[in-house]
Structures are given as C-alpha cells and as structure tokens.
Amino acid sequence: MSANPHVVTMDTTFTWDHAPQRLGRGTILDVPPDSALLAAIGADKLIPLHGAPPVPQASEPAPEPAQEKAPAPRSPAKTAAAAKAGKDADTAGADPPDTGGGERM
C-alpha cells in the first residue's frame, strides 16, 4: 500500500536519473509531498487519490478482535406456539427435569 497515493491526470514524460520516463494517465504512484519526484513530474499533473485506505503505522495499536454476539432472542412465533401449547415459554422444547427415578446405589 501507498502512504501518499496520487493519480496521474494526463500522459506525461519527465526526466528521472538522466533518463526520460513516461507515465500514462490514470497511473497511481506513491509520491511524498515536497519530494524531488513530485517536482520532476509536476504537481499540476498529479492529484491525491482520495478514499484510499489509511496505511497502518507501527505505533498504532492492533485492532481488537471481534467479540462474540449474545444469543439471539427467541422468535415471537415460537414463544406464542409454546404459550398456546401450555408450556412455559422459557422451557419450551427443553428436556423435562430429572426426577431421580434411576437405580439406587
């Protein structure tokens, strides 16, 4: 990712390292502000690329991990069906409590 993204607005040729360089319109470059590259290309031929995602810096803390969602509330239709069947809405569909009728020790 680029820290200073700019878009070339028109086809242009400039000299860099004693050699002509051609840039086509729409090319995206990382051009630091007030740099020799910006001066060589020409500030009038570059526009900042707005909407580019920010470049994370080493000093920024890492984002926190996503937290688990709370369980979704019971749907009104299930609550109404359980009430109609005569069961408590909170225990509808749950196993009946253990009455301890198993083998004795």
N, C-alpha and C positions, 0 to 999 in steps of 0.2 A: 504494500500500500504506500501511497504517497503522502507526505506531510504537507506539501504545497501544490496540489494538482491545478494545472492550468490547461486550457484548450486553445489550440492554435486556430485563429479566426480566418486566416487566409493562407494560401500556399505562399511559402517564403523560402528564400535561400539566404543563409548567413555564413560567416566565416568563423570556424572554431578549430583551434590547433592548426592554423595555417592551411586549412582545407575547407572548401565550400561544403556546407551541409544543407540538405533540402528537407523541409518539413511540409507535409501535406495538411490541408485544412482538416480540422477535427482530431488531429493527433493530441493525445493527452501526455503532458510532461510534468515532472516534478521540478519546479523552478522556484528556488528560495527567493524571498523578496530581497531586493537590492543586491542581487548577485551579478557576477560577470556574465553568466549565461542569459539572464534577463536583459541585460544591456545589449548583448550581441544579437539576440533575436529581435528585441524591440518590444517594449511594454505595450505598445499600441496593437500588436499582433497576437497578444495573449489575454485571455480572460480567465479569472478564477473559476474553477469547477465547483459550483455551489451544490450542496446536497451530498457531497462526498462524505462517507462515514469518517468519524474522527479517528486519528491514529492513537492507539493507547500508548501512554507514556510509561516508562519503567517505574516512576514514582507513584502512579495511580494504583490504588488497591484493586485486587481482583474482584469481579462482581460476585455477589453472594449467590450460593446455589439456590435453585427454586425450592420453595417449601411445599410440602405435601398439602393437598386440599383436604378440607374437612369432608366427611361423608355427606353425600347429597341428602337433602330432606326427603322423607317418604312422600310419594306422589299422592295427591288428593284422591285419586281414583282408588288406590289400594287402601287408603285409610277409610274411605266410605264403604268399600266392599267388606272390610274387616268388621266395621261397626254394624253393618247390615247382617252379617253372619253371627253377631252376638259376641264377638271376641274383643278383647282389649286391643286397641289399635297398636300399642307398643309391642305386644307379644304375638300379634297375628303372624302365623307362619312359623313360629318358633316351636321347638320341641317342648312337650309338657315337662314340668319339673319332676325330678326323680323322687319317688315316694319311699324308696328304700326297701322294696319288696324282693330283693335278691337273696342269695343264700346267706345263711348265718355262719359266722366263723366259729 
